[in-house]
Structures are given as structure tokens and as C-alpha cells.
Amino acid sequence: MGRMGKNKTESKLIKLGSDPDIHFGSLSDPIYKTSTIIFKNYDSFLRAKKNKFKLPYYGRLGNYSVKRFEQIVCKLYESEASIITSSGLSAITITLLSFLNKGDEILVTENCYEPVFNFCDKELLRFGIKTRFYKNNNIEKLIKLINKKTRIIYIESPGSLNFEVEDIEKIVKIAKKNKIVTIMDNTWATFKGFNPLKWGVDVVIESCTKYISGHSDNFCGIIACSNNNFKKIKKTAVRLGDYVSSDSCYTSIRGLRTLNIRLKKHQENANVIFEYLKKNKYVNDIFFLPDKNNTHHLLWKKYFKNANGLITFSIIKTNKINKFLDSLDFFKIGFSWGGYESLILPLNQLKPSINYYKNSFYWFRIHIGLESTEDLIMDLEKGFKKYEEK
């Protein structure tokens, strides 16, 4: 790769993993459908066996397609090592299991992704591992939750429903003082917006299902970490039988090529929709980090280089929720985010770990896609007009 200018990440996304010289002029790698890997001789077999997590050994441990993507992730996160998994959630659960044993405790942000809460509350509990949930940016209470059994502090920042931001520098300082491993879900910002490794976080996780793939047609997760942590996590992934397909790696790498321009457009469109929602008489609260009035705006500016297409808002309860939702055409009801299409998700609660309160408003998280903002505003207008009807 030649010399690069200031915005080198933009060029990296185009150039990384593209090697036409070894693929007959093809800009993209072929998809290697490999289960059994053949060895040239006994020496090459022994060499691969000794380095089976780094060299091609058996397809489930990672074939050429997987290894290429791992190399790209290392360059994007400037990490010593990386692991590709079958989904964002598998990246999280495999990492947690790699550092926890019976009798251990884990501290998890109360603002975590709901499947993470379920895994901790149900699966880890079955194996004698206790989860304590800590409040956003309450360092004093976080310190009080730490004891000799605490092994992990798990961070998700910004949170995926209400976008609370953690003061990562402070958490890392406390963790290092107590020799606790820090793990962070960085899916909201992607590697483009923030690199937690640069701030001392031990292990970074990102779901390629979201912005990296960008087309709502792929499951894939990435883990970026040191060589020492790589050995622990990779062994767990192999023992659990986690397998990522070559197609998933190919789709993720392909998504990287357009990530920069897509992410910019998601942000631009989200700014326009936010301004529209601000003026709507039915909208009560809006969570949007570029909003200067947002509680977490300054902390977000401290750590993150970009926003994305996510907005969460509430509307006053004056009619049935289906009156609003069922009249929308562009905003489809659906989980996940990061794809080209706009989505809306009705929310029962904003923090999965807290279920003792009732919502006095209807809450929604929307992902702003790549459609015309004029069409998106017209769609919401139609929804609110239908909502007004008695």
C-alpha cells in the first residue's frame, strides 16, 4: 500500500485486503469454501499444528477467507490480534466465557444490549457466575461494586437504546488498578468513530452485522485484542464450536469498501430527521448525541469522531400505538440497524436490566437509512396524522 494522507482510514477501507496480483487481477478475494485443508508434507502439517490459530489448519478454526479478514481487522484497530466469530453476540459471549470461572463476578453496564443481559442473567448464573449491573457514570458506586471476585467490567458505549456514554478513561483506570479485564462493545461508533484499545480497553468487540456489512444480510462479529488475550479467547471459540462462514467474511470486507460514504449519509439524514422530530407536537423526549442539549453530548465529543443513524424518541400517549406504526411505509418495524433501509422499533423499556418501571409514553428507536429525507419526513408526517385520528 502506498503513502496515505490525513484521511488515511478512507483509503484503508478501499485498499486493505485487495491483492489482484495473487488473484488473477481480481480486486476482491475469492470466497474459499474450505473445511479440510491439505498439507504439502509432514513438516508443513506439524508447523500448522503448532500454530493452528494463526496458520490454516482446519476450516472451522479459520480458512483463508477468515484469516484475511482477521488481518484487516488488526490493521483497522491497530491491534496485535483479532478473532472473527459467527455474530456480534457470539463475539461477546465467547469473550466473557474466556475470562470467567465458577464463583467469579462480572460488572456489566445496566445499559447493555438485551441479549447480553439475558446471557448474564440466565446462562452465566447457571454456572455460578454473578453479574452486578452498574449505573452510567457513577464511578463511586462502580468502585463499591468491585470485590476480590470481580474479573470483568463490561462496557457498551454509547448504549444501543438510549445512547448513554461512559467515561471510559475513568473506568479503565479503576479496572487497571484492580487488575480487572475491560471489554467494550464498540458497535455504535465502529472502528471509524472510536478505538477503545487506544484508551486502554483490553478487548474490543464489534458486530459486523450492523454498519460494516451495511445491507441487513449478514451475521458476523469481530474481536480485537492483544496476543495474550487472543490465545484465551480463540481457544474458547474453538472449543465452543463457533464457526464463521467465508461468505460472512466476504460480505463484511465488501461492506468496508463503502462504509465511509454510507456512514456519512446516515449521519446527514439523521440530522435532518432530528430537526423534524424536535418540532413535532407529539414528540416528548429525543435521544440523539449530536444534539448539544443531550446529557451525554460533551462526553460523546470527548471520545467519538462520528455519529450514526440512530435516534430514540417518545411520543405522548393519546391513541393506540398501531395507529402510528402501521401507517408507515419507509420506516419498517424491525430489529438491528446499520443497513441501507430505515427501521423503527417500539421499545418496552430503555434499559433491559431495569424492569420495574412503566413507560408513560410510547418509545421508539429509529435507524435512519439512505432514503431521501423528504420521503422519510413525509412518511413520519403520515404516521402522526393517522395517530391524531379518533
Secondary structure in CASP SS format (residue, H / E / C, confidence):
PFRMAT SS
TARGET T0000
AUTHOR 0000-0000-0000
METHOD secondary structure of the structure
MODEL  1
M C 1.00
G C 1.00
R C 1.00
M C 1.00
G C 1.00
K C 1.00
N C 1.00
K H 1.00
T H 1.00
E H 1.00
S H 1.00
K H 1.00
L H 1.00
I H 1.00
K H 1.00
L C 1.00
G C 1.00
S C 1.00
D C 1.00
P H 1.00
D H 1.00
I H 1.00
H C 1.00
F C 1.00
G C 1.00
S C 1.00
L C 1.00
S C 1.00
D C 1.00
P C 1.00
I C 1.00
Y C 1.00
K C 1.00
T C 1.00
S C 1.00
T C 1.00
I C 1.00
I C 1.00
F C 1.00
K C 1.00
N C 1.00
Y H 1.00
D H 1.00
S H 1.00
F H 1.00
L H 1.00
R H 1.00
A H 1.00
K H 1.00
K H 1.00
N C 1.00
K C 1.00
F C 1.00
K C 1.00
L C 1.00
P C 1.00
Y C 1.00
Y C 1.00
G H 1.00
R H 1.00
L H 1.00
G C 1.00
N C 1.00
Y H 1.00
S H 1.00
V H 1.00
K H 1.00
R H 1.00
F H 1.00
E H 1.00
Q H 1.00
I H 1.00
V H 1.00
C H 1.00
K H 1.00
L H 1.00
Y H 1.00
E C 1.00
S C 1.00
E C 1.00
A E 1.00
S E 1.00
I E 1.00
I E 1.00
T E 1.00
S C 1.00
S C 1.00
G H 1.00
L H 1.00
S H 1.00
A H 1.00
I H 1.00
T H 1.00
I H 1.00
T H 1.00
L H 1.00
L H 1.00
S H 1.00
F H 1.00
L C 1.00
N C 1.00
K C 1.00
G C 1.00
D C 1.00
E E 1.00
I E 1.00
L E 1.00
V E 1.00
T E 1.00
E C 1.00
N C 1.00
C C 1.00
Y C 1.00
E H 1.00
P H 1.00
V H 1.00
F H 1.00
N H 1.00
F H 1.00
C H 1.00
D H 1.00
K H 1.00
E H 1.00
L H 1.00
L H 1.00
R H 1.00
F C 1.00
G C 1.00
I C 1.00
K E 1.00
T E 1.00
R E 1.00
F E 1.00
Y E 1.00
K C 1.00
N C 1.00
N C 1.00
N C 1.00
I H 1.00
E H 1.00
K H 1.00
L H 1.00
I H 1.00
K H 1.00
L H 1.00
I C 1.00
N C 1.00
K C 1.00
K C 1.00
T E 1.00
R E 1.00
I E 1.00
I E 1.00
Y E 1.00
I E 1.00
E E 1.00
S C 1.00
P C 1.00
G C 1.00
S C 1.00
L C 1.00
N C 1.00
F C 1.00
E C 1.00
V C 1.00
E C 1.00
D C 1.00
I H 1.00
E H 1.00
K H 1.00
I H 1.00
V H 1.00
K H 1.00
I H 1.00
A H 1.00
K H 1.00
K H 1.00
N C 1.00
K C 1.00
I C 1.00
V E 1.00
T E 1.00
I E 1.00
M E 1.00
D E 1.00
N C 1.00
T C 1.00
W C 1.00
A C 1.00
T H 1.00
F H 1.00
K H 1.00
G H 1.00
F C 1.00
N C 1.00
P H 1.00
L H 1.00
K H 1.00
W H 1.00
G C 1.00
V C 1.00
D C 1.00
V E 1.00
V E 1.00
I E 1.00
E E 1.00
S E 1.00
C C 1.00
T C 1.00
K C 1.00
Y C 1.00
I C 1.00
S C 1.00
G C 1.00
H C 1.00
S C 1.00
D C 1.00
N C 1.00
F C 1.00
C C 1.00
G E 1.00
I E 1.00
I E 1.00
A E 1.00
C E 1.00
S C 1.00
N H 1.00
N H 1.00
N H 1.00
F H 1.00
K H 1.00
K H 1.00
I H 1.00
K H 1.00
K H 1.00
T H 1.00
A H 1.00
V H 1.00
R H 1.00
L C 1.00
G C 1.00
D C 1.00
Y C 1.00
V C 1.00
S C 1.00
S H 1.00
D H 1.00
S H 1.00
C H 1.00
Y H 1.00
T H 1.00
S H 1.00
I H 1.00
R H 1.00
G H 1.00
L H 1.00
R H 1.00
T H 1.00
L H 1.00
N H 1.00
I H 1.00
R H 1.00
L H 1.00
K H 1.00
K H 1.00
H H 1.00
Q H 1.00
E H 1.00
N H 1.00
A H 1.00
N H 1.00
V H 1.00
I H 1.00
F H 1.00
E H 1.00
Y H 1.00
L H 1.00
K H 1.00
K C 1.00
N C 1.00
K C 1.00
Y C 1.00
V E 1.00
N E 1.00
D E 1.00
I E 1.00
F E 1.00
F C 1.00
L C 1.00
P C 1.00
D C 1.00
K C 1.00
N C 1.00
N C 1.00
T C 1.00
H C 1.00
H H 1.00
L H 1.00
L H 1.00
W H 1.00
K H 1.00
K H 1.00
Y H 1.00
F C 1.00
K C 1.00
N C 1.00
A C 1.00
N C 1.00
G C 1.00
L E 1.00
I E 1.00
T E 1.00
F E 1.00
S E 1.00
I E 1.00
I E 1.00
K C 1.00
T C 1.00
N C 1.00
K C 1.00
I H 1.00
N H 1.00
K H 1.00
F H 1.00
L H 1.00
D C 1.00
S C 1.00
L C 1.00
D C 1.00
F C 1.00
F C 1.00
K E 1.00
I E 1.00
G C 1.00
F C 1.00
S C 1.00
W C 1.00
G C 1.00
G C 1.00
Y C 1.00
E C 1.00
S C 1.00
L E 1.00
I E 1.00
L E 1.00
P E 1.00
L E 1.00
N C 1.00
Q C 1.00
L C 1.00
K C 1.00
P C 1.00
S C 1.00
I C 1.00
N C 1.00
Y C 1.00
Y C 1.00
K C 1.00
N C 1.00
S C 1.00
F E 1.00
Y E 1.00
W E 1.00
F E 1.00
R E 1.00
I E 1.00
H E 1.00
I C 1.00
G C 1.00
L C 1.00
E C 1.00
S C 1.00
T H 1.00
E H 1.00
D H 1.00
L H 1.00
I H 1.00
M H 1.00
D H 1.00
L H 1.00
E H 1.00
K H 1.00
G H 1.00
F H 1.00
K H 1.00
K H 1.00
Y H 1.00
E H 1.00
E C 1.00
K C 1.00
END
